[in-house]
Amino acid sequence: MNTPEALTHPDPVVQRRRWRILAILCLSIFLVVVDNLIINVAIPTLARELGATTSGLQWIVDSYALVFAGLLLACGGLGDRFGRLRMMQIGMVLFGIFSAWAAFSSSTGELITARGLMGVGAALVFPGTLAVVIDVFRDPTERAKAIGVWSAVSGAAVAFGPVTGGFLLEHFWWGSVFLINIPIVLVALFLQWRYVPESRDPNAKRLDVPGFLLSISFVSLLVYTIIEGPHRGWTSNASVFGFVGAATLGAAFVIRERSTEQPLLDVKVFRDMRVTAATSSIFIAFFSLFGFTFLITQYFQFVRGYDPLESGLHTLPFAFGAGITAPIAARLSLRFGPRRVIPVGLLCMGVAQLWASTFAVDTTYFGSVVASMVLMAVGLSMVTSPASESVMGSLPRDMAGVGSAINDTGREVGGTLGVAIIGSIFATTYGPRIVDLLTPLSLPEEAVASAKESVGAAFAVAEQVGEPSLAGTIRMAAGSSFLDGFQAACTTVGIIAIAGALLAFRFLPSRTRESLTSPLP
């Protein structure tokens, strides 16, 4: 049973400042989550300015998320060992430096590289935020509320990313979506240094280098194979060898982690179904979310004709839905247990995706579009906050860094694969469809091949055609092909989310543990 002393931080200054510390950590988390998605609203601009193909656009989005996801476990361990505040500060500095590089990139390849290096900084920042929350908030009820606020901020950042990006693109060049990070980084660095306490795991182990290399190799090869699948062919030798290689590396990683005394990821924690089912739910939720946001901003701009700012503003219902629901979801989980809350959240996300698959050119915005986005936001909040609490509440406090990294890795790997798989489903449907529609128009082969690469390229082809009626026909073909791909992708994600809801209901426990200090079963 918890004593009053166990429910408060031993440092009275930290205990008094705990909500201020949470606000500072939320600023840090807002920055790295926003940058995960701020690029989405710039996708049409990048397709025009840098000549990026659909594959290139996927890599611009996924290079950040891929490195972010691949390094989270290692960076969570570094924070436990060397100090979470120290790692967050180093991460912020790197994030600011590489944001400046991304802002002034002159090619798709350079931007992909800069975005990937930004992911290094984000991976150093992200796990420390949740680990410090767990260290500062010792009371389980307060901890659940704090995680609810943390989840609400990260959920709201999902929608504010496109809004911020749209505003900047309306008034400045596309590099401004990265340059805006620098003043925020400077403010966060000062506030972290001034108020956030240092914490570490006194029993931290040395970094498992082989496990780290196997984990990032497995995720990287899997994502690469999925993104390049539509272009190389799903049954080509390269795709088959890629999937076989990823499966082999994944198995080798599990074997390594089970056999070493100092694993990067203690896979034994997944014997606890609280951890496994909750992490899987987070994975599916962010798989659904990132895949949807990758396409919805393109739908707004290419199909509905909105400019970048209008496109960002039209995602605001998602932010409002997520921000309002996340704290409520945390309280619902405390009252009813994760088994009654998380599956409902995944079901909401699945229904919202299937609803989105019915969108057409003239679908009423203040109707199906807004309703589906709000439903998806509500579903996301009902998953993230209770699932994060389930993961963190199932591990002892000295494993807060590992628990945070598991939670965060589920988010980032899910999001990375969401963009890769949903983008590839879209490309597999879009490419053949637009070729079928453009072939009868007797366009040059180069023009048809370019249009096949991305919907942005198809609109560029339309602009280069001198005859207005032909240009209009090409734009209609591009919009129709985009909707075919969009509908196929949303239907796939909807089915996956509903299947996840059934699995979550089957395996999640009725209640979470009452204390982080309880040992693992």
C-alpha positions, 0 to 999 in steps of 0.5 A, spaced: 500 500 500 502 506 498 504 511 504 503 519 503 511 519 502 511 514 496 505 519 493 509 525 492 516 527 489 522 527 495 524 534 492 519 539 495 521 544 490 519 539 484 513 537 487 511 544 488 513 545 480 510 539 478 504 542 473 509 547 471 514 541 469 509 538 465 507 544 461 514 545 459 515 537 457 508 538 453 512 544 449 517 539 448 513 534 445 508 538 441 515 540 437 517 533 435 510 531 434 508 537 430 514 536 426 512 529 424 506 532 421 507 539 419 510 536 412 504 533 410 501 540 408 507 542 404 507 535 400 503 538 394 508 544 394 514 539 395 512 535 389 512 542 385 518 545 387 523 539 388 519 535 383 518 529 388 515 523 386 510 519 390 516 515 393 520 521 394 514 524 398 513 518 402 521 518 404 520 525 406 515 524 411 518 517 413 525 519 413 524 523 420 519 518 423 523 512 421 530 514 424 525 517 430 522 510 431 529 506 430 533 510 435 527 511 441 529 504 444 536 506 444 535 513 446 530 511 452 536 507 455 541 513 454 536 517 458 536 512 463 543 511 464 546 518 463 540 523 465 533 524 461 534 532 462 541 531 459 539 527 453 533 532 452 537 538 451 542 534 447 536 532 442 533 539 442 540 542 440 541 537 434 533 538 432 534 545 431 541 545 427 538 540 422 531 544 422 536 549 419 539 544 414 532 542 412 529 549 411 535 550 406 535 544 402 535 544 395 533 537 393 529 531 395 535 527 397 538 533 401 531 534 404 530 526 406 537 526 409 536 533 413 529 530 416 532 523 418 537 527 422 532 531 425 529 524 427 535 523 431 534 529 435 527 528 436 528 520 439 533 523 444 527 528 446 521 524 446 522 518 451 525 523 456 518 527 456 514 521 459 519 518 463 520 525 467 512 525 467 512 518 471 518 520 475 515 527 477 508 525 478 508 519 484 500 519 485 497 514 480 491 518 480 495 525 478 499 521 474 493 518 470 491 526 469 498 528 467 499 522 462 492 525 459 494 532 458 501 529 455 496 525 450 492 531 449 498 535 447 501 530 442 494 529 439 492 536 438 499 537 435 497 532 430 492 537 427 496 544 429 502 541 424 498 542 418 495 549 420 502 551 422 505 549 416 499 552 411 500 559 415 507 559 413 506 556 406 501 562 405 506 567 407 513 564 406 517 559 402 516 552 404 523 552 408 519 556 413 516 550 416 522 547 418 525 554 420 520 556 425 523 550 430 529 554 432 526 559 436 521 554 439 527 550 441 531 556 444 525 557 449 524 550 450 532 549 452 532 555 457 525 552 460 528 545 461 534 547 464 531 552 469 525 547 471 526 540 469 529 536 474 534 531 472 533 523 473 536 517 471 535 509 473 540 508 478 541 500 475 541 502 468 545 497 464 550 499 458 547 500 451 546 493 447 549 495 441 548 489 437 540 489 439 540 496 437 543 495 430 538 489 429 532 493 431 534 499 426 536 494 420 529 491 421 525 497 421 529 500 416 529 494 411 521 493 412 519 500 411 524 501 405 521 495 401 514 497 403 515 504 400 518 501 394 514 495 393 509 499 388 515 501 383 519 495 383 513 490 383 510 486 390 512 480 387 519 482 384 525 479 387 527 485 390 521 486 394 521 478 396 528 479 398 526 485 402 520 482 406 524 475 407 530 479 410 526 484 414 523 478 417 530 474 418 532 481 422 526 481 426 527 474 428 534 475 430 533 481 434 528 477 438 533 472 439 538 477 441 534 480 446 532 474 449 539 471 450 543 477 453 543 479 460 543 487 458 538 487 452 536 494 449 528 491 449 527 487 455 522 482 451 520 479 457 515 485 459 511 483 453 509 477 457 504 482 461 498 483 456 497 490 459 504 492 456 503 487 449 495 489 448 496 496 450 502 497 445 499 494 440 493 498 440 497 504 440 501 502 434 494 501 430 492 507 432 498 511 429 498 507 423 491 509 422 492 516 424 499 517 420 496 514 413 490 518 413 493 525 414 498 523 409 493 523 404 487 528 407 492 534 406 493 532 398 485 530 398 484 538 400 489 541 396 488 536 389 481 534 389 478 540 393 482 545 390 484 548 397 491 552 398 495 550 403 493 555 409 485 553 407 488 545 407 491 546 414 485 550 417 480 544 415 484 539 419 482 543 425 476 539 427 481 534 429 485 538 434 479 540 437 476 533 438 483 530 440 484 536 445 477 535 448 477 528 449 484 526 451 483 528 459 476 525 459 479 519 456 484 518 462 478 519 467 474 514 463 480 509 463 481 510 471 473 509 472 472 503 467 478 500 465 482 500 459 478 494 456 472 498 456 475 504 453 481 503 448 477 498 444 471 503 443 477 508 441 479 503 435 472 502 433 471 509 432 477 510 428 476 504 424 469 507 422 471 514 421 476 511 416 471 507 412 467 513 412 472 517 409 473 512 404 466 515 401 469 522 400 468 524 393 470 531 390 463 534 392 462 531 399 460 536 404 465 539 409 461 541 414 458 534 414 461 527 413 468 530 412 468 534 419 464 528 422 469 523 420 475 527 423 472 528 429 470 521 430 477 519 428 480 524 434 475 522 439 478 515 437 485 516 438 484 520 444 481 514 447 486 509 445 493 513 447 492 516 454 489 510 457 494 505 453 500 509 455 497 509 462 496 501 461 504 501 459 507 505 464 502 503 470 504 496 468 512 497 469 516 499 476 518 506 476 526 504 475 523 502 468 520 508 466 525 510 461 524 503 458 516 503 458 516 510 455 521 508 449 516 502 448 510 506 448 513 511 444 516 506 439 509 503 438 507 510 436 512 512 431 513 505 428 506 505 427 506 512 424 512 510 419 508 504 417 502 507 416 505 512 411 509 507 408 503 502 407 497 506 406 502 510 401 504 504 397 496 502 397 495 509 394 500 508 389 498 501 387 491 503 386 493 510 383 498 509 378 495 504 373 488 508 374 491 514 371 495 511 366 488 507 363 485 514 363 490 518 360 492 513 355 486 515 350 488 522 350 494 521 346 499 524 350 507 523 350 509 517 354 514 522 358 507 526 360 504 519 362 510 516 366 510 523 370 503 523 371 503 516 374 509 518 379 504 522 383 498 526 383 502 533 383 506 531 377 499 529 374 497 536 375 503 539 373 502 535 366 495 539 366 499 546 367 503 544 361 498 543 356 496 548 352 489 546 350 484 548 356 479 543 355 485 537 355 488 540 361 481 540 364 480 533 362 487 531 365 486 534 372 479 530 372 483 524 371 488 526 376 482 527 381 478 521 379 485 517 380 487 520 387 480 518 390 480 511 387 487 510 391 484 514 397 478 510 398 482 503 397 487 506 402 482 508 407 478 502 407 484 498 408 486 502 414 479 502 417 478 494 417 485 494 420 483 498 426 476 495 427 480 488 427 485 491 432 479 493 436 476 486 437 483 484 439 484 489 444 477 487 447 480 480 447 486 481 451 486 488 455 485 487 462 479 490 466 484 494 470 491 497 470 495 496 476 494 502 481 502 503 482 508 503 478 512 500 484 508 493 483 513 488 480 512 485 474 508 478 474 
